[in-house]
Amino acid sequence: MRADQVEVLWDANKSKWVVRIVAGDEVIRRPCDAKKDVDEQALRTAAQKTVQDEGYEAEAAQISVKR
């Protein structure tokens, strides 16, 4: 299945990155163990792996990073 939107966000409450996958009405949030100051490319790679692990497809250009 194809994800409509993928975001990587910093969750200040949990002090972790979160990968948010939107596919239709379904929203999946998964934690990411990357360090807070990691570069954007590493976050995109981690998000891509998370998307695949959840059984979805997304192109790297679809992944947005919000710091």
C-alpha positions as CSV (number, residue, x, y, z in Angstrom):
1,M,0.0,0.0,0.0
2,R,1.1,3.5,-0.7
3,A,1.4,6.1,2.1
4,D,-0.3,9.5,1.4
5,Q,2.1,11.4,3.7
6,V,5.1,10.7,5.9
7,E,6.4,13.1,8.5
8,V,9.3,12.9,11.0
9,L,8.6,15.0,14.1
10,W,10.4,15.7,17.3
11,D,8.2,14.7,20.3
12,A,9.4,17.0,23.1
13,N,7.3,15.1,25.7
14,K,9.0,11.8,25.0
15,S,12.3,13.3,23.8
16,K,12.2,11.0,20.7
17,W,11.7,11.4,17.0
18,V,8.3,10.1,15.7
19,V,7.5,8.8,12.2
20,R,3.9,9.7,11.3
21,I,2.5,7.7,8.4
22,V,-0.8,8.8,6.9
23,A,-2.7,6.4,4.5
24,G,-6.3,7.5,3.9
25,D,-8.0,7.8,7.3
26,E,-5.4,5.7,9.0
27,V,-2.6,7.5,10.9
28,I,0.3,5.4,12.3
29,R,2.9,6.9,14.7
30,R,6.1,5.0,15.4
31,P,9.0,6.1,17.6
32,C,12.5,6.5,16.1
33,D,15.6,6.1,18.2
34,A,17.7,8.6,16.4
35,K,19.5,11.3,18.4
36,K,17.9,14.8,18.6
37,D,20.7,16.4,16.5
38,V,20.9,13.8,13.7
39,D,21.0,15.1,10.2
40,E,18.0,15.2,7.9
41,Q,19.2,12.5,5.6
42,A,19.5,10.0,8.4
43,L,16.0,10.8,9.6
44,R,14.7,10.3,6.0
45,T,16.5,6.9,5.9
46,A,15.0,5.9,9.3
47,A,11.6,7.0,8.2
48,Q,11.8,5.0,4.9
49,K,12.7,1.9,6.9
50,T,9.8,2.4,9.3
51,V,7.4,2.9,6.4
52,Q,8.6,-0.4,4.8
53,D,8.4,-2.2,8.1
54,E,4.7,-1.1,8.4
55,G,4.0,-2.5,4.9
56,Y,3.7,0.8,3.1
57,E,5.6,2.4,0.2
58,A,6.7,6.0,0.1
59,E,9.3,7.8,-2.0
60,A,12.0,9.8,-0.2
61,A,10.6,13.0,-1.7
62,Q,7.3,12.4,0.2
63,I,9.0,12.4,3.6
64,S,9.0,15.7,5.4
65,V,11.1,16.5,8.5
66,K,9.8,18.9,11.1
67,R,12.3,20.0,13.7
